[in-house]
Amino acid sequence: MAKSAGSADPVRAEKLRGLPSVEELSQRLEGVPNVFASPVGAKGRVYLAGQEGTTLVIKHGPTYEVLAKNVLDDGFNASPALVDSELYLRGFKYLYSIGR
Protein backbone atom coordinates (compact mmCIF):
# COMPACT_ATOMS: atom_id res chain seq x y z
CA MET A 1 0.00 0.00 0.00
CA ALA A 2 1.42 3.41 -0.95
CA LYS A 3 1.77 6.22 1.56
CA SER A 4 -0.44 9.21 1.15
CA ALA A 5 1.17 12.48 0.12
CA GLY A 6 0.54 13.95 3.58
CA SER A 7 2.42 11.28 5.59
CA ALA A 8 6.11 11.52 6.34
CA ASP A 9 8.74 9.16 7.67
CA PRO A 10 10.17 11.03 10.73
CA VAL A 11 13.68 9.65 10.30
CA ARG A 12 13.70 10.55 6.63
CA ALA A 13 12.37 14.03 7.41
CA GLU A 14 15.16 14.54 9.96
CA LYS A 15 17.75 13.52 7.39
CA LEU A 16 16.28 15.86 4.77
CA ARG A 17 16.59 18.75 7.24
CA GLY A 18 20.15 17.72 8.10
CA LEU A 19 19.27 16.83 11.70
CA PRO A 20 20.57 13.77 13.55
CA SER A 21 18.17 10.91 14.26
CA VAL A 22 17.08 9.90 17.76
CA GLU A 23 19.43 6.91 17.57
CA GLU A 24 22.38 9.19 16.77
CA LEU A 25 21.53 11.44 19.73
CA SER A 26 21.16 8.62 22.26
CA GLN A 27 23.79 8.86 24.98
CA ARG A 28 24.28 7.13 28.33
CA LEU A 29 24.50 9.49 31.29
CA GLU A 30 27.65 8.10 32.91
CA GLY A 31 27.76 8.55 36.67
CA VAL A 32 24.05 9.36 36.96
CA PRO A 33 22.09 6.11 37.08
CA ASN A 34 18.41 5.97 37.89
CA VAL A 35 17.21 9.37 36.79
CA PHE A 36 13.48 9.68 37.56
CA ALA A 37 13.29 13.48 37.68
CA SER A 38 12.57 15.46 34.54
CA PRO A 39 15.49 17.46 33.19
CA VAL A 40 15.28 21.25 33.35
CA GLY A 41 17.18 23.77 31.30
CA ALA A 42 18.20 27.41 31.24
CA LYS A 43 20.94 29.56 29.72
CA GLY A 44 22.26 26.80 27.49
CA ARG A 45 22.49 24.22 30.29
CA VAL A 46 20.43 21.13 31.13
CA TYR A 47 20.29 19.83 34.72
CA LEU A 48 19.63 16.15 35.48
CA ALA A 49 19.31 14.98 39.10
CA GLY A 50 19.77 11.30 39.94
CA GLN A 51 18.51 9.10 42.73
CA GLU A 52 22.03 8.49 44.05
CA GLY A 53 22.71 12.21 44.66
CA THR A 54 24.54 13.17 41.48
CA THR A 55 23.40 16.14 39.43
CA LEU A 56 24.77 16.32 35.91
CA VAL A 57 24.97 19.60 34.01
CA ILE A 58 25.21 19.20 30.25
CA LYS A 59 25.44 21.72 27.45
CA HIS A 60 22.23 22.21 25.50
CA GLY A 61 22.97 21.53 21.86
CA PRO A 62 23.45 18.92 19.16
CA THR A 63 26.56 17.38 20.79
CA TYR A 64 26.84 15.79 24.22
CA GLU A 65 29.13 17.79 26.51
CA VAL A 66 29.26 17.46 30.30
CA LEU A 67 29.84 20.86 31.92
CA ALA A 68 29.77 19.71 35.55
CA LYS A 69 29.01 16.73 37.76
CA ASN A 70 28.04 17.50 41.36
CA VAL A 71 27.44 15.01 44.15
CA LEU A 72 25.44 15.59 47.35
CA ASP A 73 24.94 13.13 50.21
CA ASP A 74 21.26 12.74 49.32
CA GLY A 75 19.11 11.41 46.49
CA PHE A 76 16.59 13.00 44.14
CA ASN A 77 13.36 11.92 42.52
CA ALA A 78 11.91 15.42 42.13
CA SER A 79 12.80 17.58 39.16
CA PRO A 80 15.14 20.50 39.85
CA ALA A 81 13.47 23.91 39.95
CA LEU A 82 15.02 27.08 38.54
CA VAL A 83 14.03 30.40 40.09
CA ASP A 84 15.95 33.55 39.12
CA SER A 85 19.62 32.61 39.66
CA GLU A 86 18.86 29.77 42.12
CA LEU A 87 18.65 26.03 41.52
CA TYR A 88 16.44 24.17 44.00
CA LEU A 89 16.83 20.45 44.58
CA ARG A 90 14.38 18.55 46.77
CA GLY A 91 16.28 15.61 48.17
CA PHE A 92 15.10 12.67 50.22
CA LYS A 93 16.51 14.37 53.34
CA TYR A 94 16.81 18.12 52.61
CA LEU A 95 15.81 20.97 50.32
CA TYR A 96 18.86 22.54 48.67
CA SER A 97 19.20 26.06 47.27
CA ILE A 98 22.22 26.49 45.04
CA GLY A 99 23.16 29.84 43.53
CA ARG A 100 25.55 32.73 43.50
Secondary structure by P-SEA (a helix, b strand, c coil): cccccccccaaaaaaaacccccccccccccccccccbbbbbcccbbbbbcccbbbbbbccccbbbbcccccccccccccccccccbbbbbcccbbbbbcc
